[in-house]
Amino acid sequence: MHDLHVRSVLTVALVVTISCLSFHRGSAALGAPFDGRAWFLNGLGYNRTYTVSAFGSDGRLLPHASNLTAGEHVAWPSAIDDRRSLKVYASVFDGTLWSQVGLWESPSFDPTQMHFVGNVKAALPEEPYGIGPTHVGYDPTRSGGQPYLMWYLVRGPFGPGYTIRLATSPDGLAWVSGPEVLWATQTEEAAGLSISYACQLRSGQWVLFYHAYLSLTQGYAMIALSDSNTPAGPFHEKHVIMPNDDISTQIVGTASPRTDTFAVQAPGLLQQGVSYLLSDGSAETLELATVTKIDGNVVTVDHPLIFNHYKHHVVSILQKKVDPSVAWQTPQGWRGVFTGYGQIAGVTSEYTVPVKATTLLGPWEVDTTRPSPVFLPWTENYVFSAENPVPVVQDVGCEIRGWSRTDNVRR
């Protein structure tokens, strides 16, 4: 979840130019961490425009994928296959507010061939600060002729809000807002909250994954469990599943360009197989690298460095805020992809982290057996932002069943 919650995107300061940056796509970030399903995620470009695009599970932009755009900015996607078409919903910034939810569709179920249907959900008059992020689910077994579900944030004056609301639809086009289903009540939610993902457990109970703001600069991944077996909850039982880790250690001396080893003051804070940011706190030298070896206080990373990091810091992606972007249940336990962001003041730096837990309540931890970051910034234009991933799903079960892609073909 991006700092769009905290500040207007029109004031984000990216004090770099394309000519002064280079981005290395290290081999440690590649592979096939999941299956063949398609994913959508958003990012911020040098032109300060947020867009959404399609990715494969190898972490790369799908060939021929185009950006989903509307209005000034598009962010926070949610993707479903309702057997009629591939649908992607995302929040749309109208130049003043995040006040609309747009819909993109592919009747051929090709994630690289999406067309904009239009804005299908607008903020209500009693929602003056706008709406979004959202999560959209499709439940074909639901009675009452309203199989489409949309949980959305009722935004506050500074971005995060204090309630999440449920809207329903018979066709995915016409939406009617229903009751509020989650309220900020905990200390961890003092500065607000925001929806990330929702799914139904085998027991029938629903779980909302959401981002809680202890402050506008510190956030936790949380879940809320429904009081009943309905998507409207309400959701009163809450648990912190992953707080920010506040990990940062200074480089001893320098980490020179074209080298892949350097010393740090506190190597015990770092983990092999995990990606970190190297920076002096500015955008000019921000660099993403994955630790491949730790020997004493000497660290080896997955590629030769680009910049001179003299006495810079190695900073965790999850240092300040953790958004539980998506999670799913497997026979071995829970897996997920969370987004860490907002590490360096005034610098956009959002990346995806694989996570795991034995049980829903955790403890949740970074999964070092899978590539990190999970999804790569798709061009140098998006080197500082690749965030909020969601897979295409067919139903609301927490197992994420029934959809995969092979060469863009639905099966």
C-alpha positions in Angstrom: 0.0 0.0 0.0 1.5 3.2 -1.1 2.0 6.6 0.6 -0.8 7.8 -1.6 -2.7 7.4 1.6 -0.6 10.0 3.3 0.0 12.7 0.8 -1.3 13.9 -2.5 0.5 12.3 -5.4 0.9 15.7 -6.9 3.5 16.6 -4.3 5.6 13.4 -4.4 9.2 14.6 -4.9 11.3 12.4 -7.2 14.5 14.5 -7.6 16.1 12.3 -10.2 16.2 12.1 -13.9 16.2 9.0 -16.1 19.7 9.7 -17.3 21.3 9.4 -13.8 19.7 6.0 -13.0 20.4 2.4 -13.9 18.4 -0.5 -12.6 19.8 -4.0 -12.4 17.4 -6.9 -12.6 19.3 -9.4 -10.4 19.0 -13.1 -11.0 18.0 -13.7 -7.4 14.7 -11.9 -8.2 13.8 -14.2 -11.0 12.2 -17.7 -11.1 8.6 -19.0 -10.7 7.6 -18.4 -7.1 4.0 -19.5 -7.6 2.2 -21.1 -10.5 1.3 -19.8 -14.0 -1.3 -17.4 -12.9 -1.5 -13.8 -14.1 -1.1 -10.9 -11.6 -1.8 -7.2 -11.7 0.1 -4.5 -9.7 0.7 -0.8 -9.8 3.6 1.5 -9.5 4.7 5.2 -9.8 6.7 6.4 -12.8 9.2 9.2 -13.2 6.3 11.2 -14.7 4.6 10.9 -11.3 1.8 8.9 -12.8 0.4 5.8 -11.2 -0.6 2.9 -13.5 -1.5 -0.8 -13.3 -0.1 -3.5 -15.5 -0.1 -7.3 -15.9 2.6 -9.6 -14.6 3.4 -13.3 -14.7 4.3 -15.2 -11.6 8.0 -15.0 -12.6 7.9 -11.4 -11.4 8.2 -9.9 -14.9 5.8 -7.8 -16.9 3.9 -10.0 -19.3 4.9 -9.6 -23.0 2.8 -6.9 -24.7 1.2 -5.8 -21.4 0.1 -2.2 -21.5 -0.6 0.2 -18.6 -4.2 0.5 -17.4 -4.9 4.2 -17.2 -7.9 6.5 -16.6 -8.1 10.0 -15.3 -4.7 11.1 -13.8 -3.8 8.0 -11.8 -4.8 4.4 -11.3 -3.8 2.3 -8.4 -4.7 -0.7 -6.1 -6.0 -3.3 -8.6 -8.3 -6.2 -7.9 -8.7 -8.9 -10.6 -11.4 -11.6 -11.1 -12.4 -14.2 -13.7 -16.2 -14.5 -13.5 -16.4 -17.0 -16.4 -17.7 -14.1 -18.6 -14.5 -12.1 -18.9 -11.3 -11.1 -17.1 -12.1 -8.0 -15.0 -9.7 -5.7 -13.3 -11.0 -3.0 -10.8 -8.8 -0.2 -9.6 -9.0 3.1 -7.9 -9.0 6.2 -10.1 -7.8 9.7 -9.1 -9.9 12.4 -10.8 -7.4 15.2 -10.3 -8.7 16.2 -6.9 -9.7 13.0 -5.1 -9.5 9.2 -5.3 -13.3 9.3 -5.8 -13.9 6.5 -8.4 -13.4 2.8 -9.0 -12.7 2.0 -12.7 -13.2 -1.3 -14.5 -11.0 -2.8 -17.3 -12.2 -6.0 -19.1 -10.9 -8.6 -21.5 -13.7 -10.9 -23.0 -10.9 -13.1 -24.4 -9.5 -13.6 -20.9 -6.1 -12.2 -22.1 -4.5 -10.1 -19.4 -2.5 -8.1 -21.9 -5.7 -7.1 -23.8 -7.7 -5.1 -21.3 -10.0 -2.2 -22.4 -11.4 0.5 -20.1 -15.2 0.0 -19.5 -15.5 3.1 -17.4 -15.9 4.2 -13.8 -18.4 1.9 -12.1 -18.4 3.1 -8.5 -18.3 6.6 -7.2 -17.8 8.0 -3.7 -21.1 8.8 -1.9 -22.0 12.3 -0.8 -21.3 11.2 2.8 -17.8 10.1 1.7 -16.3 13.6 0.9 -12.7 12.5 1.0 -13.2 9.8 -1.6 -12.9 6.0 -1.6 -10.3 3.3 -2.2 -8.3 1.2 -2.1 -10.9 -1.6 -2.8 -10.9 -5.3 -3.0 -13.4 -7.0 -5.3 -14.5 -10.6 -5.0 -16.8 -12.9 -7.0 -18.9 -15.5 -5.2 -21.1 -17.4 -7.6 -22.6 -19.4 -4.8 -24.0 -16.4 -3.0 -27.8 -16.2 -2.7 -29.7 -13.0 -3.4 -28.5 -12.2 -6.9 -25.5 -10.1 -5.7 -22.4 -12.3 -6.4 -20.0 -9.4 -6.8 -18.5 -8.0 -3.6 -16.5 -4.8 -3.1 -14.8 -3.9 0.2 -13.6 -0.4 0.1 -11.9 2.2 2.3 -13.9 5.3 3.2 -11.0 7.8 3.0 -10.2 10.4 5.6 -8.7 13.9 5.2 -5.1 12.6 5.1 -5.7 9.4 3.1 -6.2 6.6 5.6 -9.7 6.3 6.8 -11.4 4.8 9.9 -14.0 2.6 8.2 -14.3 -0.1 5.5 -17.5 -0.5 3.7 -19.1 -3.3 1.6 -20.8 -2.7 -1.7 -22.5 -5.4 -3.8 -23.5 -5.8 -7.5 -25.5 -8.2 -9.6 -23.3 -7.8 -12.7 -20.0 -6.2 -11.6 -21.1 -2.9 -13.2 -23.8 -1.4 -11.0 -22.8 -1.2 -7.4 -24.8 -0.3 -4.3 -23.0 0.6 -1.1 -24.1 -1.4 2.0 -23.0 -1.3 5.6 -19.7 -0.4 7.2 -18.1 -3.7 8.2 -14.8 -2.7 9.9 -14.0 0.3 12.2 -10.7 1.5 13.6 -10.7 0.6 17.3 -7.2 -0.5 18.1 -4.1 1.4 19.1 -2.4 0.1 15.9 -5.2 1.9 14.0 -4.7 5.3 15.6 -4.0 7.1 12.3 -6.4 5.0 10.2 -6.6 1.8 8.2 -7.1 0.5 4.6 -8.3 -2.7 3.0 -5.9 -5.0 1.2 -7.5 -8.4 0.5 -10.5 -10.5 1.6 -11.3 -14.2 1.4 -13.5 -16.9 2.9 -12.1 -19.7 5.1 -13.2 -23.3 4.7 -15.2 -22.8 7.9 -17.3 -20.1 6.2 -15.8 -17.3 8.2 -14.4 -14.4 6.3 -11.0 -12.7 6.9 -10.0 -9.2 5.9 -6.3 -8.5 5.4 -5.7 -4.8 6.0 -3.1 -2.2 6.7 -3.3 -0.4 10.0 -1.6 3.0 10.5 -0.1 3.5 14.0 1.0 6.8 12.6 1.3 8.3 9.1 4.9 6.9 9.0 4.4 3.5 10.7 2.0 0.7 9.7 1.3 -2.9 10.5 -0.2 -5.8 8.5 -3.4 -7.0 10.3 -6.3 -9.3 9.8 -9.9 -9.1 11.0 -12.2 -12.1 11.3 -16.0 -11.9 10.7 -18.5 -12.4 13.5 -20.6 -14.5 11.1 -20.3 -16.3 7.8 -21.3 -13.3 5.7 -19.0 -10.9 3.8 -20.6 -8.0 5.7 -19.2 -9.3 8.9 -19.0 -7.3 11.0 -15.3 -7.8 11.6 -14.5 -7.3 15.3 -11.8 -9.9 16.1 -8.4 -8.3 15.1 -4.8 -9.5 15.1 -1.5 -8.0 14.1 0.2 -10.5 11.8 3.3 -8.5 10.8 4.6 -5.2 12.3 7.2 -3.1 10.6 10.7 -4.5 11.4 12.6 -1.2 11.8 15.8 -2.8 10.4 18.6 -0.6 9.3 22.4 -1.0 9.5 25.2 1.3 8.3 27.8 0.2 5.8 31.3 0.2 7.2 33.4 2.4 5.0 32.2 2.1 1.4 30.3 -0.2 -0.9 32.0 0.6 -4.2 30.4 0.5 -7.7 31.0 -2.7 -9.7 31.6 -4.7 -6.5 29.2 -7.1 -4.8 30.6 -7.3 -1.3 30.8 -4.9 1.6 30.9 -4.8 5.4 28.0 -3.6 7.7 27.9 -2.8 11.3 25.1 -5.2 12.3 25.1 -8.2 10.0 22.8 -10.1 12.4 19.9 -7.9 11.4 20.1 -9.1 7.8 18.9 -12.4 6.2 20.3 -14.3 3.3 17.8 -14.4 0.4 16.1 -11.1 1.4 16.2 -7.9 -0.6 17.2 -4.6 1.0 17.6 -0.9 0.0 21.0 0.8 -0.1 20.7 4.6 0.3 21.9 7.7 2.0 18.3 8.8 2.3 18.0 10.4 -1.1 16.7 9.2 -4.4 19.9 9.7 -6.3 21.6 6.6 -4.9 18.7 4.4 -4.0 19.5 0.8 -5.0 17.8 -2.5 -4.5 19.9 -5.6 -3.8 19.3 -9.1 -2.5 21.7 -10.6 0.1 23.1 -13.9 -1.1 25.7 -14.5 1.6 26.7 -13.3 5.1 30.2 -14.1 6.3 31.0 -12.3 9.6 30.2 -8.7 9.0 30.8 -9.0 5.2 27.7 -9.1 3.0 27.5 -10.4 -0.6 24.6 -9.2 -2.8 23.2 -10.6 -6.1 24.7 -8.1 -8.5 27.6 -5.6 -8.8 26.5 -2.3 -7.2 25.8 0.8 -9.4 26.5 3.6 -6.9 29.1 4.5 -4.3 27.5 3.8 -0.9 30.0 5.4 1.4 28.6 5.0 4.9 25.2 4.6 3.5 22.6 2.4 5.2 21.2 -1.0 4.3 17.5 -0.7 5.0 14.7 -3.3 5.1 11.9 -3.1 2.6 9.6 -3.6 5.6 11.3 -1.0 7.8 8.4 1.4 8.2 5.2 -0.1 6.9 3.8 -3.5 5.9 0.7 -3.9 3.7 -0.7 -7.5 3.5 -1.4 -7.2 -0.2 -2.5 -10.8 -0.8 -2.4 -14.1 1.1 -3.6 -17.6 0.5 -3.9 -20.9 2.3 -2.0 -24.1 1.2 -1.8 -27.6 2.7 1.6 -26.4 4.2 0.2 -23.3 5.8 -0.3 -19.7 4.6 1.7 -17.9 1.9 1.5 -14.4 0.7 3.0 -11.4 -1.0 3.2 -8.2 1.2 4.3 -4.7 0.2 6.8 -2.8 2.2 7.0 0.9 1.6 7.8 4.4 2.7 11.2 3.6 4.0 13.0 6.9 3.0 11.3 10.2 3.6 10.3 11.9 0.3 11.4 9.0 -1.8 9.1 6.5 -3.4 10.4 3.0 -2.5 7.7 0.3 -2.6 8.6 -3.4 -3.3 7.0 -6.8 -2.8 8.1 -9.4 -0.3 7.2 -13.2 -0.1 5.9 -14.2 3.3 4.7 -17.3 5.0 3.1 -18.6 8.2 2.1 -21.9 9.6 -1.3 -20.6 10.7 -3.4 -17.6 9.9 -2.5 -15.9 13.1 1.2 -16.4 12.5 3.8 -15.7 13.3 4.3 -14.4 9.7 7.8 -14.0 8.4 9.7 -13.3 5.2 9.9 -16.5 3.1 13.5 -16.8 2.1 12.9 -19.9 0.0 11.2 -17.7 -2.6 12.7 -14.9 -4.7 12.7 -11.4 -3.3 11.4 -9.0 -4.4 8.6 -11.1 -5.9 7.7 -8.6 -8.6 10.3 -6.5 -10.4 9.9 -2.8 -11.3 8.8 -3.2 -15.0 11.1 -0.5 -16.5 13.6 1.9 -15.2 10.7 4.4 -15.2 9.2 2.4 -12.3 12.4 1.6 -10.5 11.1 3.0 -7.2 7.6 1.5 -7.2 6.2 -2.0 -7.9 3.5 -2.7 -5.3 0.0 -3.9 -4.4 0.0 -7.2 -6.3 -3.1 -9.3 -6.8 -3.6 -12.5 -8.7 -6.6 -13.2 -11.0 -9.0 -15.3 -9.0 -12.3 -17.1 -9.8 -13.9 -17.2 -6.3 -13.5 -15.9 -2.8 -11.9 -19.0 -1.2 -8.7 -18.4 0.6 -7.0 -21.2 -1.4 -7.0 -19.0 -4.6 -8.3 -21.8 -6.8 -9.2 -22.2 -10.4 -7.3 -19.8 -12.6 -3.9 -20.0 -14.3 -2.5 -18.8 -17.6 -0.2 -20.4 -20.2 0.8 -18.1 -22.9 -2.2 -15.8 -22.1 -4.7 -18.6 -22.7 -7.4 -19.3 -20.1 -8.0 -22.9 -19.1 
